[in-house]
Amino acid sequence: MFLAAGRRLLISQDFGGQWQDVSDRLAGWPLFFDVAPDPEAPDHIYAATPWGLYRTVLQEGATAMDAGSEPVVFGLDPSYPNPFNASTVIGYRLSENGGAEVQIYNALGQQVGTLVDGDQVAGQHVAIWDGRDAAGQRLASGVYVYRLTSAQGVLTRKMVLLR
């Protein structure tokens, strides 16, 4: 049995009697919506994440999932929802360990916030922006730009805040 809750993935080998947290084995899948075994092949597990549906194989005799099947490519995903009101999720991928920043800019090019600033491991990550500036003040409706900066490059995308 599997249980997915936000950043945690739990597995039970005894029908829910005891649960083991295997989230650390899935670095790169930091947010789960749902997890389920394939009814036709119970050793194949599907994990729904903000980036789509992934399939991995439960190793025979293992109690955790092996997620090291595909290399991660540096990238910045579209925020969702977009447009947004209360908050939006920004997904990004780092292909190597190192420093990374995710910053928010207004339409005039002024930096209004920093969501991420520091060393991170390679893999998939998410940052959540609540439409507030660095001082915690709610920002006005409008177009904002978010920017991912790392040693791998710089990527930007637009999002719309609607109040």
Summary of the structure (lengths in Angstrom):
residues: 163
radius of gyration: 18.0
end to end distance: 41.2
largest distance: 56.9
contacts: 452
relative contact order: 0.16
helix: 2%
strand: 55%
